[in-house]
Amino acid sequence: MPRNARLLLASVGLPAFVASRHLDMLAWNNLAAALLGDPGRLPPDRRNVLLTLFHEIPRPRCSAWESVALDYIGVLRAAVSTDPDHPRAVAVVAELSITSSEFRRMWARHDVREGVHGTKTFRHPHVGDIAVEWDAYPLQPPPGPLMVVFTPRPGHEERLRLLKVVADADGSALPDLPGG
């Protein structure tokens, strides 16, 4: 992961994470852990956005779940189109194809998305509903990782400030990264 991306992730005052092109979470900040759930509680091979979305995040916590799933499936399909035999892509697609009929249905659409953005509302157990806009920014060199950043929708800025209080109290920290 690029050094500057690591620094940006640590300094940005918004929930953000960096994922590989196969959607493995490489790094995240405290606010992302507070909003999404701490990826550090999972073994490294389970810290995949799609595996988490289909197996870890309770659906009521994320509105527009299917739309979000389709966006991330499209990102993974873009990665697969450039390297269809990559072992990580094969493993993620195989597991989800076996364990989720919803994934199989969505994967069969063959949607490809190079970049993704959107809006969603999270239902946080301590803060309540937080409506956010999110964007995925490609990092260099291509095809490299993506940085996903969540910004509050108008009227939800105070909820984000409350989330920061929760994150600071929780003490979720950035994982130690190789070369970091």
N, C-alpha and C positions, 0 to 999 in steps of 0.2 A: 504494500500500500504506500503511495507516495507520502513523503514526509510532510509536505505542505497540507495535504488532505488530513493527516493526523492532527496537525496543529489547528486547522480550521474546525475540525470536529470538536476538539477540546475547548475552543474559544467561543464558538457560536452559542448565542443565548436561546437557541431553539432546539427542539427535539430533532436529532439527526443520527443517521447510521450510514456505514459504508458496507456495501455488499459486493461480492464477486459477481462476475457475469453469469454465474450459475446460481446466484442469489444466496450464497452462504454469507452470513453476517460476519464481517471481518472486525468491525469496531463500531462502537456506539457511545453516545454520551449519556450522562445521568438522566437528562430529560427524556431521551428516547426510551431508556429502561423504565422510567416511571410511567410513560404513556403506553408502551407496548407490552411491558413485562420484561424483566431482566433476562436477556439471552445468556448471561453468565451462569444461570442456574441449570442450563442444558449442557450436555456433553458437546464438544465442538462439532461432531458430525451431525448433530441435530439442530444446529443453529442456522437453518436454512429458512428463508422467508416463506417459501411455499409449504415446507413441512410444518412450520409453526402455524401458518394460516389454516391449514387443513386439519392439524392435530392438536394444537396447543391453545389458540386464542378462542375463548368462548364467543360464539357468533353474536350474542346480544351485545358484546362489548364493542363491536365494529359494525356500524350501519353500512349499507351498500356493500356487504361482504362479497357478493358474487362479482360485482364490478371491479373491486380491488383484486380479487383472485384472477379475473380475466386479464387485468393489466400485467400482473406479475407473470402469469403463464405466457403472455405475449413476449415479455422480456426474455424468459427462459427459451422460448422457441427461437428468438433471434440469435441467441448464443448457440443453440443447437444447429441452426442453419449454417453457421460458419465452421462448426466442429462437431458433427453428429455422433462421433464415437468417443467424445470426451468422457472418461470414466465417471466424473461427478454428475454430469448431465444424465447419463444413462442410469445411474443409481437413483437419482431423485425422481426421474420420470417413471422408472420401474416400480419404486416403492409406492408412489402415489397412484399409479395405474392399478396396482394390486389392492390397495387399501381404500380407495375412494372412487365410487361411481361418479360423483360430481366432477372430480378431476378428469376422469376419462371422457366425460361429456364435453367439458370445456377444452381439453387438449385436442379433441377431434375437430374443433372449429378451425384449427390451423392459423389462428391469429398471430401475427408477428408485430411486435412493438419495439422500436429502437429506443424511444424515450417515452417516459410516462409521467403524467401529472394528473391531478384530480382533486376532489374534495371528499371528505368523509367525516363522520362524527364518531368519536370514541366515547364510550360510557365508562368513566373511570370510577372505581369504587369509593374514592375519597374526595374527588373533585366534582363529579357529575359529568354531564355531557360537555365535551370539548370538540367544537367544529374546527377542522383544519383544512388547509389546502396543502398539497404536497407535490413536490417536484423531484425528479431523479436527474442528477447531473452526471454525465459521463466523466470519468477521470482518465488521465493519460497514463500509459499509452493505450491506444485502442487495440483490441477490444478489452478494455480494462474494467476496473470496478466502477460502481455507481455510488454517488452520495445521494441519499434521500433525505430531504429536509422538509419538516412540517412547520407551517406558519399558521397562526390563529386566524380564523375568519373574523370579519368585523363583529364586534360585540363579544368575542370570546377571549380577548386579551387578558382579562382578569383571571379567567380559568387557567391560562397558561402560567400566570404568575403564581397561582395557587399550586399548580403542578410543580413548579420550581421549588416551592417550600417542601412539598412532599418528597421530591427527589433529594433535596439537601438533607432532610431528616432521615431518609432511607439509607443514604450513603452509598448507593450503587456507584461503582467506579468503572472507569474505562479499563478494559482488560489489558494485561501486559501484552504488547505486540512485539513480534520479532523485529529487531532493528529499530525499536522505538525507545 
